[in-house]
Amino acid sequence: MFRYLSALISQSFLDIGSVSRILDGIMKLCLQFCWSIEKQENNPNASELEHIAEEFNKKSNSLYTILRSSRLAGSQRAPFLRRFLLRLNFNSFFEVTARGVLNVVRPSPTIPVLSHQ
């Protein structure tokens, strides 16, 4: 069991402090987003949601940048890295977002207004 968990942590790059901290921050933002929506079902606070979206984009860009670094790509874990990036970027979100950051032209994310009928 211990070897399985060690391999899982290593292949998920959670043993790299910066990756672990960023993923933890992203998960906290997801919880914050859910709590914000639940708390204000009828009238969501748009500025709070926009702040969460901004922080999510910053953290996800940082994560993708770290994982795409040449230091990791050239390591013994490169096969695991390719698989991890493929799973993480399955819908091209990270790649498109990172490309927008690199081009310094990225539209602000729009947050849909929820209405109950």
Backbone as XML, in Angstrom:
<?xml version="1.0"?>
<chain id="A" units="angstrom">
  <residue number="1" name="MET">
    <atom name="N" x="0.823" y="-1.191" z="0.000"/>
    <atom name="CA" x="0.000" y="0.000" z="0.000"/>
    <atom name="C" x="0.871" y="1.260" z="0.000"/>
  </residue>
  <residue number="2" name="PHE">
    <atom name="N" x="1.940" y="1.245" z="0.824"/>
    <atom name="CA" x="2.815" y="2.409" z="0.914"/>
    <atom name="C" x="3.494" y="2.683" z="-0.426"/>
  </residue>
  <residue number="3" name="ARG">
    <atom name="N" x="3.959" y="1.619" z="-1.103"/>
    <atom name="CA" x="4.619" y="1.807" z="-2.404"/>
    <atom name="C" x="3.643" y="2.373" z="-3.424"/>
  </residue>
  <residue number="4" name="TYR">
    <atom name="N" x="2.403" y="1.904" z="-3.373"/>
    <atom name="CA" x="1.379" y="2.404" z="-4.296"/>
    <atom name="C" x="1.166" y="3.902" z="-4.083"/>
  </residue>
  <residue number="5" name="LEU">
    <atom name="N" x="1.002" y="4.317" z="-2.836"/>
    <atom name="CA" x="0.790" y="5.736" z="-2.533"/>
    <atom name="C" x="2.011" y="6.572" z="-2.899"/>
  </residue>
  <residue number="6" name="SER">
    <atom name="N" x="3.194" y="6.054" z="-2.638"/>
    <atom name="CA" x="4.421" y="6.772" z="-3.004"/>
    <atom name="C" x="4.506" y="6.967" z="-4.510"/>
  </residue>
  <residue number="7" name="ALA">
    <atom name="N" x="4.189" y="5.921" z="-5.260"/>
    <atom name="CA" x="4.213" y="6.016" z="-6.724"/>
    <atom name="C" x="3.159" y="7.001" z="-7.206"/>
  </residue>
  <residue number="8" name="LEU">
    <atom name="N" x="1.991" y="6.966" z="-6.597"/>
    <atom name="CA" x="0.911" y="7.877" z="-6.972"/>
    <atom name="C" x="1.309" y="9.331" z="-6.716"/>
  </residue>
  <residue number="9" name="ILE">
    <atom name="N" x="1.890" y="9.594" z="-5.581"/>
    <atom name="CA" x="2.342" y="10.951" z="-5.246"/>
    <atom name="C" x="3.422" y="11.402" z="-6.216"/>
  </residue>
  <residue number="10" name="SER">
    <atom name="N" x="4.366" y="10.529" z="-6.496"/>
    <atom name="CA" x="5.457" y="10.867" z="-7.408"/>
    <atom name="C" x="4.951" y="11.103" z="-8.829"/>
  </residue>
  <residue number="11" name="GLN">
    <atom name="N" x="4.067" y="10.234" z="-9.307"/>
    <atom name="CA" x="3.563" y="10.345" z="-10.675"/>
    <atom name="C" x="2.564" y="11.483" z="-10.837"/>
  </residue>
  <residue number="12" name="SER">
    <atom name="N" x="2.057" y="12.001" z="-9.720"/>
    <atom name="CA" x="1.173" y="13.171" z="-9.754"/>
    <atom name="C" x="1.953" y="14.448" z="-9.474"/>
  </residue>
  <residue number="13" name="PHE">
    <atom name="N" x="3.258" y="14.301" z="-9.221"/>
    <atom name="CA" x="4.162" y="15.424" z="-8.975"/>
    <atom name="C" x="3.814" y="16.184" z="-7.697"/>
  </residue>
  <residue number="14" name="LEU">
    <atom name="N" x="3.128" y="15.499" z="-6.782"/>
    <atom name="CA" x="2.786" y="16.116" z="-5.501"/>
    <atom name="C" x="3.982" y="16.187" z="-4.566"/>
  </residue>
  <residue number="15" name="ASP">
    <atom name="N" x="5.067" y="15.518" z="-4.934"/>
    <atom name="CA" x="6.282" y="15.595" z="-4.128"/>
    <atom name="C" x="7.102" y="16.844" z="-4.454"/>
  </residue>
  <residue number="16" name="ILE">
    <atom name="N" x="6.641" y="17.626" z="-5.423"/>
    <atom name="CA" x="7.261" y="18.912" z="-5.745"/>
    <atom name="C" x="6.446" y="19.965" z="-5.000"/>
  </residue>
  <residue number="17" name="GLY">
    <atom name="N" x="7.096" y="20.646" z="-4.065"/>
    <atom name="CA" x="6.394" y="21.576" z="-3.181"/>
    <atom name="C" x="5.535" y="22.591" z="-3.900"/>
  </residue>
  <residue number="18" name="SER">
    <atom name="N" x="6.072" y="23.211" z="-4.952"/>
    <atom name="CA" x="5.310" y="24.250" z="-5.656"/>
    <atom name="C" x="4.065" y="23.669" z="-6.322"/>
  </residue>
  <residue number="19" name="VAL">
    <atom name="N" x="4.183" y="22.477" z="-6.889"/>
    <atom name="CA" x="3.026" y="21.836" z="-7.532"/>
    <atom name="C" x="1.975" y="21.501" z="-6.483"/>
  </residue>
  <residue number="20" name="SER">
    <atom name="N" x="2.411" y="20.935" z="-5.383"/>
    <atom name="CA" x="1.492" y="20.569" z="-4.310"/>
    <atom name="C" x="0.754" y="21.791" z="-3.763"/>
  </residue>
  <residue number="21" name="ARG">
    <atom name="N" x="1.495" y="22.882" z="-3.538"/>
    <atom name="CA" x="0.870" y="24.107" z="-3.008"/>
    <atom name="C" x="-0.131" y="24.694" z="-4.000"/>
  </residue>
  <residue number="22" name="ILE">
    <atom name="N" x="0.220" y="24.700" z="-5.271"/>
    <atom name="CA" x="-0.691" y="25.262" z="-6.275"/>
    <atom name="C" x="-1.951" y="24.416" z="-6.380"/>
  </residue>
  <residue number="23" name="LEU">
    <atom name="N" x="-1.798" y="23.098" z="-6.423"/>
    <atom name="CA" x="-2.981" y="22.228" z="-6.491"/>
    <atom name="C" x="-3.858" y="22.405" z="-5.256"/>
  </residue>
  <residue number="24" name="ASP">
    <atom name="N" x="-3.243" y="22.543" z="-4.097"/>
    <atom name="CA" x="-3.998" y="22.792" z="-2.871"/>
    <atom name="C" x="-4.768" y="24.108" z="-2.986"/>
  </residue>
  <residue number="25" name="GLY">
    <atom name="N" x="-4.112" y="25.140" z="-3.503"/>
    <atom name="CA" x="-4.768" y="26.437" z="-3.693"/>
    <atom name="C" x="-5.921" y="26.362" z="-4.676"/>
  </residue>
  <residue number="26" name="ILE">
    <atom name="N" x="-5.737" y="25.601" z="-5.752"/>
    <atom name="CA" x="-6.802" y="25.446" z="-6.745"/>
    <atom name="C" x="-8.003" y="24.738" z="-6.124"/>
  </residue>
  <residue number="27" name="MET">
    <atom name="N" x="-7.751" y="23.700" z="-5.341"/>
    <atom name="CA" x="-8.854" y="22.984" z="-4.694"/>
    <atom name="C" x="-9.591" y="23.894" z="-3.706"/>
  </residue>
  <residue number="28" name="LYS">
    <atom name="N" x="-8.850" y="24.729" z="-2.992"/>
    <atom name="CA" x="-9.483" y="25.673" z="-2.062"/>
    <atom name="C" x="-10.333" y="26.694" z="-2.815"/>
  </residue>
  <residue number="29" name="LEU">
    <atom name="N" x="-9.855" y="27.132" z="-3.974"/>
    <atom name="CA" x="-10.642" y="28.067" z="-4.789"/>
    <atom name="C" x="-11.931" y="27.413" z="-5.282"/>
  </residue>
  <residue number="30" name="CYS">
    <atom name="N" x="-11.850" y="26.140" z="-5.634"/>
    <atom name="CA" x="-13.054" y="25.420" z="-6.069"/>
    <atom name="C" x="-14.079" y="25.359" z="-4.941"/>
  </residue>
  <residue number="31" name="LEU">
    <atom name="N" x="-13.602" y="25.069" z="-3.734"/>
    <atom name="CA" x="-14.505" y="25.060" z="-2.573"/>
    <atom name="C" x="-15.083" y="26.445" z="-2.313"/>
  </residue>
  <residue number="32" name="GLN">
    <atom name="N" x="-14.234" y="27.454" z="-2.406"/>
    <atom name="CA" x="-14.682" y="28.835" z="-2.200"/>
    <atom name="C" x="-15.756" y="29.201" z="-3.227"/>
  </residue>
  <residue number="33" name="PHE">
    <atom name="N" x="-15.560" y="28.781" z="-4.462"/>
    <atom name="CA" x="-16.534" y="29.039" z="-5.522"/>
    <atom name="C" x="-17.869" y="28.370" z="-5.193"/>
  </residue>
  <residue number="34" name="CYS">
    <atom name="N" x="-17.814" y="27.101" z="-4.806"/>
    <atom name="CA" x="-19.045" y="26.371" z="-4.460"/>
    <atom name="C" x="-19.759" y="27.016" z="-3.282"/>
  </residue>
  <residue number="35" name="TRP">
    <atom name="N" x="-19.001" y="27.374" z="-2.249"/>
    <atom name="CA" x="-19.607" y="28.016" z="-1.077"/>
    <atom name="C" x="-20.235" y="29.351" z="-1.457"/>
  </residue>
  <residue number="36" name="SER">
    <atom name="N" x="-19.573" y="30.078" z="-2.313"/>
    <atom name="CA" x="-20.086" y="31.379" z="-2.739"/>
    <atom name="C" x="-21.404" y="31.217" z="-3.493"/>
  </residue>
  <residue number="37" name="ILE">
    <atom name="N" x="-21.470" y="30.230" z="-4.341"/>
    <atom name="CA" x="-22.701" y="29.973" z="-5.105"/>
    <atom name="C" x="-23.815" y="29.516" z="-4.168"/>
  </residue>
  <residue number="38" name="GLU">
    <atom name="N" x="-23.501" y="28.593" z="-3.265"/>
    <atom name="CA" x="-24.511" y="28.101" z="-2.326"/>
    <atom name="C" x="-25.014" y="29.211" z="-1.411"/>
  </residue>
  <residue number="39" name="LYS">
    <atom name="N" x="-24.101" y="30.034" z="-0.949"/>
    <atom name="CA" x="-24.422" y="31.097" z="0.006"/>
    <atom name="C" x="-25.347" y="32.139" z="-0.619"/>
  </residue>
  <residue number="40" name="GLN">
    <atom name="N" x="-25.156" y="32.404" z="-1.881"/>
    <atom name="CA" x="-25.909" y="33.475" z="-2.535"/>
    <atom name="C" x="-26.619" y="32.942" z="-3.773"/>
  </residue>
  <residue number="41" name="GLU">
    <atom name="N" x="-27.427" y="31.915" z="-3.563"/>
    <atom name="CA" x="-28.106" y="31.252" z="-4.678"/>
    <atom name="C" x="-28.852" y="32.219" z="-5.587"/>
  </residue>
  <residue number="42" name="ASN">
    <atom name="N" x="-29.627" y="33.108" z="-5.011"/>
    <atom name="CA" x="-30.472" y="33.986" z="-5.819"/>
    <atom name="C" x="-29.742" y="35.211" z="-6.351"/>
  </residue>
  <residue number="43" name="ASN">
    <atom name="N" x="-28.675" y="35.604" z="-5.686"/>
    <atom name="CA" x="-27.978" y="36.819" z="-6.083"/>
    <atom name="C" x="-26.471" y="36.654" z="-5.871"/>
  </residue>
  <residue number="44" name="PRO">
    <atom name="N" x="-25.791" y="35.922" z="-6.776"/>
    <atom name="CA" x="-24.358" y="35.701" z="-6.582"/>
    <atom name="C" x="-23.562" y="37.001" z="-6.653"/>
  </residue>
  <residue number="45" name="ASN">
    <atom name="N" x="-22.546" y="37.110" z="-5.838"/>
    <atom name="CA" x="-21.673" y="38.275" z="-5.794"/>
    <atom name="C" x="-20.691" y="38.176" z="-6.964"/>
  </residue>
  <residue number="46" name="ALA">
    <atom name="N" x="-20.948" y="38.940" z="-8.015"/>
    <atom name="CA" x="-20.153" y="38.852" z="-9.243"/>
    <atom name="C" x="-18.690" y="39.205" z="-9.006"/>
  </residue>
  <residue number="47" name="SER">
    <atom name="N" x="-18.421" y="40.200" z="-8.178"/>
    <atom name="CA" x="-17.023" y="40.594" z="-7.952"/>
    <atom name="C" x="-16.260" y="39.494" z="-7.214"/>
  </residue>
  <residue number="48" name="GLU">
    <atom name="N" x="-16.920" y="38.824" z="-6.285"/>
    <atom name="CA" x="-16.272" y="37.720" z="-5.570"/>
    <atom name="C" x="-15.982" y="36.568" z="-6.531"/>
  </residue>
  <residue number="49" name="LEU">
    <atom name="N" x="-16.944" y="36.266" z="-7.394"/>
    <atom name="CA" x="-16.754" y="35.189" z="-8.361"/>
    <atom name="C" x="-15.664" y="35.531" z="-9.370"/>
  </residue>
  <residue number="50" name="GLU">
    <atom name="N" x="-15.599" y="36.788" z="-9.777"/>
    <atom name="CA" x="-14.546" y="37.209" z="-10.704"/>
    <atom name="C" x="-13.174" y="37.101" z="-10.051"/>
  </residue>
  <residue number="51" name="HIS">
    <atom name="N" x="-13.098" y="37.460" z="-8.774"/>
    <atom name="CA" x="-11.833" y="37.336" z="-8.040"/>
    <atom name="C" x="-11.400" y="35.867" z="-7.980"/>
  </residue>
  <residue number="52" name="ILE">
    <atom name="N" x="-12.337" y="34.981" z="-7.692"/>
    <atom name="CA" x="-12.039" y="33.553" z="-7.644"/>
    <atom name="C" x="-11.564" y="33.077" z="-9.016"/>
  </residue>
  <residue number="53" name="ALA">
    <atom name="N" x="-12.239" y="33.517" z="-10.073"/>
    <atom name="CA" x="-11.848" y="33.124" z="-11.435"/>
    <atom name="C" x="-10.448" y="33.630" z="-11.775"/>
  </residue>
  <residue number="54" name="GLU">
    <atom name="N" x="-10.137" y="34.860" z="-11.384"/>
    <atom name="CA" x="-8.794" y="35.420" z="-11.623"/>
    <atom name="C" x="-7.724" y="34.611" z="-10.911"/>
  </residue>
  <residue number="55" name="GLU">
    <atom name="N" x="-7.973" y="34.312" z="-9.650"/>
    <atom name="CA" x="-7.005" y="33.531" z="-8.869"/>
    <atom name="C" x="-6.841" y="32.132" z="-9.448"/>
  </residue>
  <residue number="56" name="PHE">
    <atom name="N" x="-7.961" y="31.542" z="-9.880"/>
    <atom name="CA" x="-7.903" y="30.216" z="-10.499"/>
    <atom name="C" x="-7.034" y="30.258" z="-11.753"/>
  </residue>
  <residue number="57" name="ASN">
    <atom name="N" x="-7.232" y="31.269" z="-12.582"/>
    <atom name="CA" x="-6.434" y="31.384" z="-13.806"/>
    <atom name="C" x="-4.954" y="31.574" z="-13.495"/>
  </residue>
  <residue number="58" name="LYS">
    <atom name="N" x="-4.646" y="32.394" z="-12.504"/>
    <atom name="CA" x="-3.239" y="32.602" z="-12.121"/>
    <atom name="C" x="-2.601" y="31.299" z="-11.657"/>
  </residue>
  <residue number="59" name="LYS">
    <atom name="N" x="-3.303" y="30.612" z="-10.761"/>
    <atom name="CA" x="-2.749" y="29.375" z="-10.207"/>
    <atom name="C" x="-2.644" y="28.290" z="-11.271"/>
  </residue>
  <residue number="60" name="SER">
    <atom name="N" x="-3.651" y="28.166" z="-12.117"/>
    <atom name="CA" x="-3.595" y="27.128" z="-13.142"/>
    <atom name="C" x="-2.508" y="27.428" z="-14.170"/>
  </residue>
  <residue number="61" name="ASN">
    <atom name="N" x="-2.298" y="28.711" z="-14.483"/>
    <atom name="CA" x="-1.198" y="29.073" z="-15.387"/>
    <atom name="C" x="0.148" y="28.739" z="-14.760"/>
  </residue>
  <residue number="62" name="SER">
    <atom name="N" x="0.296" y="29.025" z="-13.482"/>
    <atom name="CA" x="1.544" y="28.702" z="-12.782"/>
    <atom name="C" x="1.791" y="27.199" z="-12.782"/>
  </residue>
  <residue number="63" name="LEU">
    <atom name="N" x="0.747" y="26.442" z="-12.494"/>
    <atom name="CA" x="0.866" y="24.983" z="-12.479"/>
    <atom name="C" x="1.298" y="24.465" z="-13.844"/>
  </residue>
  <residue number="64" name="TYR">
    <atom name="N" x="0.627" y="24.915" z="-14.878"/>
    <atom name="CA" x="0.940" y="24.445" z="-16.231"/>
    <atom name="C" x="2.362" y="24.848" z="-16.624"/>
  </residue>
  <residue number="65" name="THR">
    <atom name="N" x="2.775" y="26.042" z="-16.250"/>
    <atom name="CA" x="4.132" y="26.508" z="-16.560"/>
    <atom name="C" x="5.178" y="25.636" z="-15.871"/>
  </residue>
  <residue number="66" name="ILE">
    <atom name="N" x="4.955" y="25.331" z="-14.607"/>
    <atom name="CA" x="5.896" y="24.477" z="-13.872"/>
    <atom name="C" x="5.966" y="23.091" z="-14.507"/>
  </residue>
  <residue number="67" name="LEU">
    <atom name="N" x="4.799" y="22.541" z="-14.816"/>
    <atom name="CA" x="4.776" y="21.189" z="-15.375"/>
    <atom name="C" x="5.355" y="21.123" z="-16.787"/>
  </residue>
  <residue number="68" name="ARG">
    <atom name="N" x="5.334" y="22.224" z="-17.500"/>
    <atom name="CA" x="5.887" y="22.256" z="-18.859"/>
    <atom name="C" x="7.372" y="22.639" z="-18.867"/>
  </residue>
  <residue number="69" name="SER">
    <atom name="N" x="7.965" y="22.832" z="-17.709"/>
    <atom name="CA" x="9.363" y="23.271" z="-17.643"/>
    <atom name="C" x="10.295" y="22.207" z="-18.217"/>
  </residue>
  <residue number="70" name="SER">
    <atom name="N" x="11.384" y="22.663" z="-18.790"/>
    <atom name="CA" x="12.346" y="21.742" z="-19.399"/>
    <atom name="C" x="13.016" y="20.864" z="-18.341"/>
  </residue>
  <residue number="71" name="ARG">
    <atom name="N" x="13.118" y="21.374" z="-17.120"/>
    <atom name="CA" x="13.720" y="20.589" z="-16.034"/>
    <atom name="C" x="12.919" y="19.312" z="-15.784"/>
  </residue>
  <residue number="72" name="LEU">
    <atom name="N" x="11.608" y="19.430" z="-15.761"/>
    <atom name="CA" x="10.774" y="18.244" z="-15.556"/>
    <atom name="C" x="10.709" y="17.387" z="-16.811"/>
  </residue>
  <residue number="73" name="ALA">
    <atom name="N" x="10.623" y="18.033" z="-17.967"/>
    <atom name="CA" x="10.514" y="17.285" z="-19.224"/>
    <atom name="C" x="11.747" y="16.428" z="-19.468"/>
  </residue>
  <residue number="74" name="GLY">
    <atom name="N" x="12.895" y="16.856" z="-18.957"/>
    <atom name="CA" x="14.125" y="16.103" z="-19.151"/>
    <atom name="C" x="14.430" y="15.129" z="-18.033"/>
  </residue>
  <residue number="75" name="SER">
    <atom name="N" x="13.540" y="15.013" z="-17.079"/>
    <atom name="CA" x="13.796" y="14.132" z="-15.934"/>
    <atom name="C" x="13.396" y="12.693" z="-16.246"/>
  </residue>
  <residue number="76" name="GLN">
    <atom name="N" x="13.709" y="11.816" z="-15.308"/>
    <atom name="CA" x="13.348" y="10.401" z="-15.457"/>
    <atom name="C" x="11.835" y="10.208" z="-15.445"/>
  </residue>
  <residue number="77" name="ARG">
    <atom name="N" x="11.134" y="11.184" z="-14.935"/>
    <atom name="CA" x="9.675" y="11.060" z="-14.838"/>
    <atom name="C" x="8.953" y="11.590" z="-16.072"/>
  </residue>
  <residue number="78" name="ALA">
    <atom name="N" x="9.678" y="11.858" z="-17.148"/>
    <atom name="CA" x="9.076" y="12.428" z="-18.360"/>
    <atom name="C" x="7.868" y="11.632" z="-18.865"/>
  </residue>
  <residue number="79" name="PRO">
    <atom name="N" x="7.917" y="10.301" z="-18.897"/>
    <atom name="CA" x="6.726" y="9.565" z="-19.364"/>
    <atom name="C" x="5.500" y="9.824" z="-18.483"/>
  </residue>
  <residue number="80" name="PHE">
    <atom name="N" x="5.731" y="9.910" z="-17.174"/>
    <atom name="CA" x="4.626" y="10.195" z="-16.253"/>
    <atom name="C" x="4.134" y="11.623" z="-16.443"/>
  </residue>
  <residue number="81" name="LEU">
    <atom name="N" x="5.066" y="12.522" z="-16.705"/>
    <atom name="CA" x="4.717" y="13.923" z="-16.930"/>
    <atom name="C" x="3.831" y="14.063" z="-18.160"/>
  </residue>
  <residue number="82" name="ARG">
    <atom name="N" x="4.206" y="13.400" z="-19.245"/>
    <atom name="CA" x="3.387" y="13.475" z="-20.471"/>
    <atom name="C" x="1.972" y="12.970" z="-20.205"/>
  </residue>
  <residue number="83" name="ARG">
    <atom name="N" x="1.876" y="11.858" z="-19.495"/>
    <atom name="CA" x="0.560" y="11.295" z="-19.174"/>
    <atom name="C" x="-0.234" y="12.230" z="-18.264"/>
  </residue>
  <residue number="84" name="PHE">
    <atom name="N" x="0.442" y="12.782" z="-17.271"/>
    <atom name="CA" x="-0.209" y="13.695" z="-16.332"/>
    <atom name="C" x="-0.706" y="14.947" z="-17.051"/>
  </residue>
  <residue number="85" name="LEU">
    <atom name="N" x="0.126" y="15.516" z="-17.924"/>
    <atom name="CA" x="-0.279" y="16.704" z="-18.685"/>
    <atom name="C" x="-1.442" y="16.390" z="-19.614"/>
  </residue>
  <residue number="86" name="LEU">
    <atom name="N" x="-1.424" y="15.219" z="-20.213"/>
    <atom name="CA" x="-2.525" y="14.818" z="-21.092"/>
    <atom name="C" x="-3.836" y="14.754" z="-20.309"/>
  </residue>
  <residue number="87" name="ARG">
    <atom name="N" x="-3.789" y="14.172" z="-19.135"/>
    <atom name="CA" x="-4.997" y="14.082" z="-18.301"/>
    <atom name="C" x="-5.433" y="15.447" z="-17.789"/>
  </residue>
  <residue number="88" name="LEU">
    <atom name="N" x="-4.476" y="16.239" z="-17.366"/>
    <atom name="CA" x="-4.772" y="17.563" z="-16.824"/>
    <atom name="C" x="-5.343" y="18.490" z="-17.893"/>
  </residue>
  <residue number="89" name="ASN">
    <atom name="N" x="-4.843" y="18.359" z="-19.100"/>
    <atom name="CA" x="-5.213" y="19.255" z="-20.194"/>
    <atom name="C" x="-6.145" y="18.566" z="-21.196"/>
  </residue>
  <residue number="90" name="PHE">
    <atom name="N" x="-6.970" y="17.640" z="-20.721"/>
    <atom name="CA" x="-7.801" y="16.844" z="-21.620"/>
    <atom name="C" x="-8.715" y="17.683" z="-22.511"/>
  </residue>
  <residue number="91" name="ASN">
    <atom name="N" x="-9.137" y="18.839" z="-22.060"/>
    <atom name="CA" x="-10.028" y="19.690" z="-22.858"/>
    <atom name="C" x="-9.314" y="20.935" z="-23.383"/>
  </residue>
  <residue number="92" name="SER">
    <atom name="N" x="-7.990" y="20.935" z="-23.332"/>
    <atom name="CA" x="-7.122" y="22.021" z="-23.832"/>
    <atom name="C" x="-7.256" y="23.322" z="-23.048"/>
  </residue>
  <residue number="93" name="PHE">
    <atom name="N" x="-7.893" y="23.291" z="-21.902"/>
    <atom name="CA" x="-8.076" y="24.512" z="-21.108"/>
    <atom name="C" x="-6.739" y="25.158" z="-20.761"/>
  </residue>
  <residue number="94" name="PHE">
    <atom name="N" x="-5.830" y="24.366" z="-20.207"/>
    <atom name="CA" x="-4.550" y="24.921" z="-19.759"/>
    <atom name="C" x="-3.728" y="25.440" z="-20.928"/>
  </residue>
  <residue number="95" name="GLU">
    <atom name="N" x="-3.708" y="24.698" z="-22.004"/>
    <atom name="CA" x="-2.927" y="25.113" z="-23.173"/>
    <atom name="C" x="-3.448" y="26.424" z="-23.747"/>
  </residue>
  <residue number="96" name="VAL">
    <atom name="N" x="-4.756" y="26.536" z="-23.894"/>
    <atom name="CA" x="-5.360" y="27.755" z="-24.444"/>
    <atom name="C" x="-5.145" y="28.927" z="-23.494"/>
  </residue>
  <residue number="97" name="THR">
    <atom name="N" x="-5.334" y="28.699" z="-22.209"/>
    <atom name="CA" x="-5.148" y="29.764" z="-21.226"/>
    <atom name="C" x="-3.692" y="30.218" z="-21.192"/>
  </residue>
  <residue number="98" name="ALA">
    <atom name="N" x="-2.770" y="29.259" z="-21.202"/>
    <atom name="CA" x="-1.341" y="29.607" z="-21.185"/>
    <atom name="C" x="-0.959" y="30.362" z="-22.454"/>
  </residue>
  <residue number="99" name="ARG">
    <atom name="N" x="-1.498" y="29.960" z="-23.583"/>
    <atom name="CA" x="-1.211" y="30.651" z="-24.839"/>
    <atom name="C" x="-1.703" y="32.089" z="-24.755"/>
  </residue>
  <residue number="100" name="GLY">
    <atom name="N" x="-2.862" y="32.300" z="-24.158"/>
    <atom name="CA" x="-3.389" y="33.651" z="-23.987"/>
    <atom name="C" x="-2.495" y="34.495" z="-23.110"/>
  </residue>
  <residue number="101" name="VAL">
    <atom name="N" x="-1.942" y="33.894" z="-22.063"/>
    <atom name="CA" x="-1.040" y="34.615" z="-21.168"/>
    <atom name="C" x="0.250" y="34.954" z="-21.900"/>
  </residue>
  <residue number="102" name="LEU">
    <atom name="N" x="0.769" y="34.007" z="-22.670"/>
    <atom name="CA" x="2.011" y="34.256" z="-23.403"/>
    <atom name="C" x="1.837" y="35.348" z="-24.443"/>
  </residue>
  <residue number="103" name="ASN">
    <atom name="N" x="0.661" y="35.410" z="-25.050"/>
    <atom name="CA" x="0.389" y="36.449" z="-26.047"/>
    <atom name="C" x="-0.051" y="37.750" z="-25.388"/>
  </residue>
  <residue number="104" name="VAL">
    <atom name="N" x="-0.238" y="37.734" z="-24.088"/>
    <atom name="CA" x="-0.675" y="38.874" z="-23.289"/>
    <atom name="C" x="-1.998" y="39.434" z="-23.794"/>
  </residue>
  <residue number="105" name="VAL">
    <atom name="N" x="-2.766" y="38.610" z="-24.436"/>
    <atom name="CA" x="-4.095" y="39.022" z="-24.872"/>
    <atom name="C" x="-5.037" y="37.918" z="-24.427"/>
  </residue>
  <residue number="106" name="ARG">
    <atom name="N" x="-5.639" y="38.148" z="-23.281"/>
    <atom name="CA" x="-6.574" y="37.154" z="-22.779"/>
    <atom name="C" x="-7.808" y="37.867" z="-22.291"/>
  </residue>
  <residue number="107" name="PRO">
    <atom name="N" x="-8.944" y="37.565" z="-22.878"/>
    <atom name="CA" x="-10.160" y="38.210" z="-22.401"/>
    <atom name="C" x="-10.487" y="37.748" z="-20.987"/>
  </residue>
  <residue number="108" name="SER">
    <atom name="N" x="-11.087" y="38.626" z="-20.239"/>
    <atom name="CA" x="-11.515" y="38.264" z="-18.889"/>
    <atom name="C" x="-12.575" y="37.188" z="-18.979"/>
  </residue>
  <residue number="109" name="PRO">
    <atom name="N" x="-12.525" y="36.236" z="-18.069"/>
    <atom name="CA" x="-13.551" y="35.203" z="-18.088"/>
    <atom name="C" x="-14.897" y="35.814" z="-17.736"/>
  </residue>
  <residue number="110" name="THR">
    <atom name="N" x="-15.902" y="35.374" z="-18.421"/>
    <atom name="CA" x="-17.239" y="35.867" z="-18.109"/>
    <atom name="C" x="-17.905" y="34.871" z="-17.185"/>
  </residue>
  <residue number="111" name="ILE">
    <atom name="N" x="-18.592" y="35.384" z="-16.230"/>
    <atom name="CA" x="-19.279" y="34.540" z="-15.268"/>
    <atom name="C" x="-20.766" y="34.661" z="-15.534"/>
  </residue>
  <residue number="112" name="PRO">
    <atom name="N" x="-21.387" y="33.531" z="-15.856"/>
    <atom name="CA" x="-22.816" y="33.586" z="-16.143"/>
    <atom name="C" x="-23.615" y="33.929" z="-14.894"/>
  </residue>
  <residue number="113" name="VAL">
    <atom name="N" x="-24.635" y="34.696" z="-15.081"/>
    <atom name="CA" x="-25.525" y="35.049" z="-13.979"/>
    <atom name="C" x="-26.592" y="33.975" z="-13.902"/>
  </residue>
  <residue number="114" name="LEU">
    <atom name="N" x="-26.717" y="33.389" z="-12.732"/>
    <atom name="CA" x="-27.688" y="32.322" z="-12.533"/>
    <atom name="C" x="-29.027" y="32.923" z="-12.150"/>
  </residue>
  <residue number="115" name="SER">
    <atom name="N" x="-30.063" y="32.413" z="-12.732"/>
    <atom name="CA" x="-31.393" y="32.891" z="-12.350"/>
    <atom name="C" x="-32.284" y="31.694" z="-12.078"/>
  </residue>
  <residue number="116" name="HIS">
    <atom name="N" x="-33.050" y="31.793" z="-11.038"/>
    <atom name="CA" x="-33.994" y="30.733" z="-10.678"/>
    <atom name="C" x="-35.372" y="31.129" z="-11.167"/>
  </residue>
  <residue number="117" name="GLN">
    <atom name="N" x="-36.011" y="30.200" z="-11.813"/>
    <atom name="CA" x="-37.357" y="30.489" z="-12.326"/>
    <atom name="C" x="-38.351" y="29.515" z="-11.789"/>
  </residue>
</chain>
